[in-house]
Amino acid sequence: MLLILGTKRLFELHRTRSMAQTKLHTIDRQPDLKWLDSQYNIRSYLPEYPKVFAQWQDASRYARFDLDGYWNLFFGESEAETVDVIPGKAGKPLLIFIHGGYWRSLDKYDFTFLARAYVERGYSVALLNHGLLPRVTIEDTVRQTLRGIEWLYRQSERFGYDKNQMIACGHSSGAHLAVMSALAFWPLWAEDLPQDLIKSVVAVSGIYDLSPLVHTPFIQQDLRLNQKRTRMVSPALMPKPIIPIHLAFGTEETDAFKEQSAYLACHWNLNSPLQTQANHLSIVNQIADPASELFKLIQNQLLLPSH
């Protein structure tokens, strides 16, 4: 069965049992709303989040003073579809980062600080924005992410990176979008695009089966998902893509977030997810820390030979 996104046939849907069909219910088979909120509402179980966000913003502000980048470039059909590009050495790979925020908050400007260590090692970095819920839908965020990646592929000569070595990394909802980009049928998006447009994905603390969010109170109104639409935007319910997928999560995350990665790894027969001592927010800092195992995992993907 093929999913139709607009006029583009992009994703093949694999029918399988979702997490929501096997868990998350009370004894009378009603969704356990309290449990769902406790597991997925990050801001409720990490009350320090305003301080963390402020630290990211401050670090990113200083990074933009130091980095020679191209800021707020438009690539799509709406004002929200923008990208920052920080070029590295000519001919080296590009790391594309997609931020989290439950598809409804945060901005690429909050994450400029992640680029510094990669640019210092010669890699180019692009930070993508997409429209935010509820002004757009989940399907819109997928389409916009694909448009941004296609634009980066076609702009490689302008910025000097190797278009045949583009790696996607995302955190939380951004991890979902990064994995969805690996599932895209790129030649159907545009005939001249290779199927392995993205060469590898590192997905950090992501949500890959969106079924539980259909009933999760704090996000339900903005997502406006039902089970039918959920099946079309859940990577865990689709066949394994042809490119390498690497998963990571923090040991201090909730059971539900840990299970999201474990479920996808099992379904796609991936390597065991990297587990690092962090919670759902502090793990972001490890993306930027050259001493961390997560940074080394991402860099290893950038070191793979182009083809």
GIJODA-V668057 format. One record per residue. N is the residue number from 1. SS is DSSP state (@ for helix, = for strand, . for the rest). Layout:
<<N | SS> <N | SS>>
//
This chain:
<<1 | .> <2 | => <3 | => <4 | => <5 | => <6 | .> <7 | .> <8 | => <9 | => <10 | => <11 | => <12 | => <13 | => <14 | .> <15 | .> <16 | .> <17 | .> <18 | .> <19 | @> <20 | @> <21 | @> <22 | @> <23 | .> <24 | .> <25 | => <26 | .> <27 | .> <28 | .> <29 | .> <30 | .> <31 | => <32 | .> <33 | @> <34 | @> <35 | @> <36 | @> <37 | @> <38 | @> <39 | @> <40 | @> <41 | .> <42 | @> <43 | @> <44 | @> <45 | @> <46 | .> <47 | .> <48 | .> <49 | @> <50 | @> <51 | @> <52 | @> <53 | @> <54 | @> <55 | @> <56 | @> <57 | @> <58 | @> <59 | @> <60 | @> <61 | @> <62 | @> <63 | @> <64 | @> <65 | @> <66 | @> <67 | .> <68 | .> <69 | .> <70 | => <71 | => <72 | => <73 | => <74 | => <75 | .> <76 | .> <77 | .> <78 | .> <79 | .> <80 | .> <81 | .> <82 | => <83 | => <84 | => <85 | => <86 | => <87 | .> <88 | .> <89 | .> <90 | .> <91 | .> <92 | .> <93 | .> <94 | => <95 | => <96 | => <97 | => <98 | => <99 | .> <100 | .> <101 | .> <102 | .> <103 | .> <104 | .> <105 | .> <106 | .> <107 | .> <108 | @> <109 | @> <110 | @> <111 | @> <112 | @> <113 | @> <114 | @> <115 | @> <116 | @> <117 | @> <118 | @> <119 | @> <120 | @> <121 | .> <122 | .> <123 | .> <124 | => <125 | => <126 | => <127 | => <128 | => <129 | .> <130 | .> <131 | .> <132 | .> <133 | .> <134 | .> <135 | .> <136 | .> <137 | .> <138 | @> <139 | @> <140 | @> <141 | @> <142 | @> <143 | @> <144 | @> <145 | @> <146 | @> <147 | @> <148 | @> <149 | @> <150 | @> <151 | @> <152 | @> <153 | @> <154 | @> <155 | .> <156 | @> <157 | @> <158 | @> <159 | @> <160 | .> <161 | .> <162 | .> <163 | .> <164 | .> <165 | .> <166 | => <167 | => <168 | => <169 | => <170 | => <171 | => <172 | .> <173 | @> <174 | @> <175 | @> <176 | @> <177 | @> <178 | @> <179 | @> <180 | @> <181 | @> <182 | @> <183 | @> <184 | .> <185 | .> <186 | @> <187 | @> <188 | @> <189 | @> <190 | .> <191 | .> <192 | .> <193 | .> <194 | .> <195 | .> <196 | .> <197 | .> <198 | .> <199 | .> <200 | => <201 | => <202 | => <203 | => <204 | => <205 | .> <206 | .> <207 | .> <208 | .> <209 | .> <210 | @> <211 | @> <212 | @> <213 | @> <214 | @> <215 | .> <216 | .> <217 | @> <218 | @> <219 | @> <220 | @> <221 | @> <222 | @> <223 | @> <224 | .> <225 | .> <226 | .> <227 | @> <228 | @> <229 | @> <230 | @> <231 | @> <232 | @> <233 | .> <234 | .> <235 | @> <236 | @> <237 | @> <238 | => <239 | .> <240 | .> <241 | .> <242 | .> <243 | .> <244 | => <245 | => <246 | => <247 | => <248 | => <249 | => <250 | => <251 | .> <252 | .> <253 | .> <254 | .> <255 | @> <256 | @> <257 | @> <258 | @> <259 | @> <260 | @> <261 | @> <262 | @> <263 | @> <264 | @> <265 | @> <266 | @> <267 | @> <268 | @> <269 | .> <270 | .> <271 | .> <272 | .> <273 | .> <274 | => <275 | => <276 | => <277 | .> <278 | .> <279 | .> <280 | .> <281 | .> <282 | @> <283 | @> <284 | @> <285 | @> <286 | @> <287 | @> <288 | .> <289 | .> <290 | .> <291 | .> <292 | .> <293 | @> <294 | @> <295 | @> <296 | @> <297 | @> <298 | @> <299 | @> <300 | @> <301 | @> <302 | @> <303 | .> <304 | .> <305 | .> <306 | .> <307 | .>>
//
